[in-house]
Amino acid sequence: MPNPNIKVFSTEFCPYCVALKEFLKENNIEFEAVDVTQDIKAQEEMIKKSGQMGVPVVIIDNEVIIGFDREKISKILKLET
């Protein structure tokens, strides 16, 4: 199975964003982190795809996950829980 395309929309000061990125790193999952406070186009993309202004928002391939939903992310990435 090819590596999924993972994009994490976050901010530096959001504790859930930090926890989410740490979780992905601990599981050796590659991802693109986008700070929506620095990148307005990414912020607009996140809002368009998720309907949310809050972070974190994770897009795994075409699946949008709002918040740090460890269970859902683990299931999609087929991680041992």
Sequence and secondary structure as in RCSB ss.txt:
>XXXX:A:sequence
MPNPNIKVFSTEFCPYCVALKEFLKENNIEFEAVDVTQDIKAQEEMIKKSGQMGVPVVIIDNEVIIGFDREKISK
ILKLET
>XXXX:A:secstr
     EEEEE TT HHHHHHHHHHHHTT   EEEETTT HHHHHHHHHHHS  SS EEEETTEEEES  HHHHHH
HTT   
